[in-house]
Amino acid sequence: EWIEDPRLPGATARRGHAEVKRYFERMPRYWEELRFDLERFVDYGDEVLALARVTTRARRGGPEIGRPFDAIFTVRDGKIVRGRSFSTRHEALDAAGLRE
């Protein structure tokens, strides 16, 4: 399951391995550049908070855009079973029950 922040345009929840895989495989067709730079992982039990920065540039041109991209991943039996993205670092930290 992959759950995007509902405030993002076109955000939705994707369920099932095939649907999530298809979503991530389609991303490059919208972006000339799509880069994730990991800042750190915070492991807390069955979940991992990934603090990162995403840099994008649309295929139709335009400026390079960089912003935080933070997500919480739920892990079971060594596999990611759920991911949730957040619009702000503060929201991600709150959802994880952590403070910076």
N, C-alpha and C positions, 0 to 999 in steps of 0.2 A: 504494500500500500504506500502511495506517495501522496501527501497532502500539502498543497500549496497554501500560502497565506491567502485567505479569502479576499483580501483587499487588492490583490494583484489582478490586472485585467485578464479575463479568461481563466482565472484560477478554478481548479476543480480537484476532486480527489480521484486518483486512479487506483484501481484495485486489480489484483492478480498480476502474476509475473509477466505475462504477455503484454498487458496494457501498460504497465510501468516501463518495461523494456522499450516498447514502441515509442512512448513519450520521449525518453532520453535519446533514442536513436534519431528521432526527428529534429532534435534541437539544432544540430549543425546546419540544417537547410535554411534556417532563419538568420543565422549569424555568420558574418565573414570571420569574426573572431569571437571565441568563447573560451575563456580561460578561468580556471579556479585556482586560487593560491591559498593553500591551507595555512592558517596561522597556528592553530593548535587543536588537539582533541582533549576533551574532558570526559573521562570514564566515570560513570556513577551507577554502578549496578548493572542492570539489563539495558541501560541506555548510554549513548555516547553523544555528547554535544560536539559538533564540528563547527569551529569558528573559522570562517574563510572570507575571502574577498573574490568577487566575480568581476571580470572585465569583459565587456561585450562591444561589438560594433556590428550594426545591421548590414545585411548583404547589399542593401540599396544605398550604402554610403552613410554618411553622418559621423558624428563625433564618437570617440571611444568613451564608454561609460563604465565607471567602476563604482561598486558599492559593496557593503558587507553582504555576505550570503551565509547565514547561519542556519543550521538544521540540527534536529535531534533524530537520532536513529535508534530504533529498538532492535535489539539483537537477541535471537533465540537459537540455541544449538549452533552457534557460530555463524549464523546467517542474518542479514538485515531483513526484517519482516515489515518494518514501517519506517517511513521518513516523513518528517514535518519541517517545512521551511518557514522562516519568519522574516518579516519586513525590517525589523530592527534588532540589533544586538541585545538591547534591553529586554525585549519580548522573549528572545531565545533564552537568555539567562533566567528570567522569571519563570518560564515554562519548565526549565531544568531545576528550579528551586535553588539557583546559585546567584551570587552577587559578585561583581567584578571589583 
